[in-house]
Amino acid sequence: MKTIKYEINGTYIDIEVTDEFAMQYEQIEADEKRINRKETRRHQSLEALIEGGFQIVDQESDIEEKAFQNDDIEQLYKALAVLTEEQKWLVEQVYCHDRKQSEIAAELGIDATSIRDRLRVICKKIKNFFNK
């Protein structure tokens, strides 16, 4: 007779079993350990890799291009800073909210050509900012 340790809900108890059963139980335990080891070696969680300092590089991304885009966006924000609040509002309505110039003109109670002229002035201001 042999004694094996058996786990039940996190508690280990000693159980007396036959020698043959003890050998089979040890074999099952060894097989289970080997399988678990294989699985954990083969599969890594993304969270564990990132926490360990591993970084994943996106092959499709061009870091230099993104840097230029970020610089362009920063320059555009600086250019928009030279506009008045009314001009900023108009740019937002036309280019961010895709509103029609005639719709904005009707809301403001002015002619649609006035909106077009205002946008032309805004474009000149922005061009002058970039040409400095």
FENNOR-V904938 format. One record per backbone hydrogen bond with DSSP energy under -1.0 kcal/mol. CO is the residue of the C=O (numbers start at 0). NH is the residue of the N-H. Records with the same first field share a line. If there is no record, write none. Layout:
CO->NH ; NH
//
This chain:
1->16
3->14
5->12
7->10
10->7
12->5
14->3
16->1
17->21
18->22
19->23
20->24
21->25
22->26
23->27
24->28
25->29
26->30
27->31
28->32
29->33
30->34
31->35
32->36
33->37
34->38
35->39
36->40
37->41
38->42
44->48
45->49
46->50
47->51
48->53
49->52
57->60
61->65
62->66
63->67
64->68
65->69
66->70
67->71
68->72
69->73
70->74
71->75
72->76
73->77
74->78
75->79
76->80
78->81
79->82
83->87
84->88
85->89
86->90
87->91
88->92
89->93
90->94
91->95 ; 96
92->98
99->103
100->104
101->105
102->106
103->107
104->108 ; 109
111->115
112->116
113->117
114->118
115->119
116->120
117->121
118->122
119->123
120->124
121->125
122->126
123->127
124->128
125->129
126->130
//
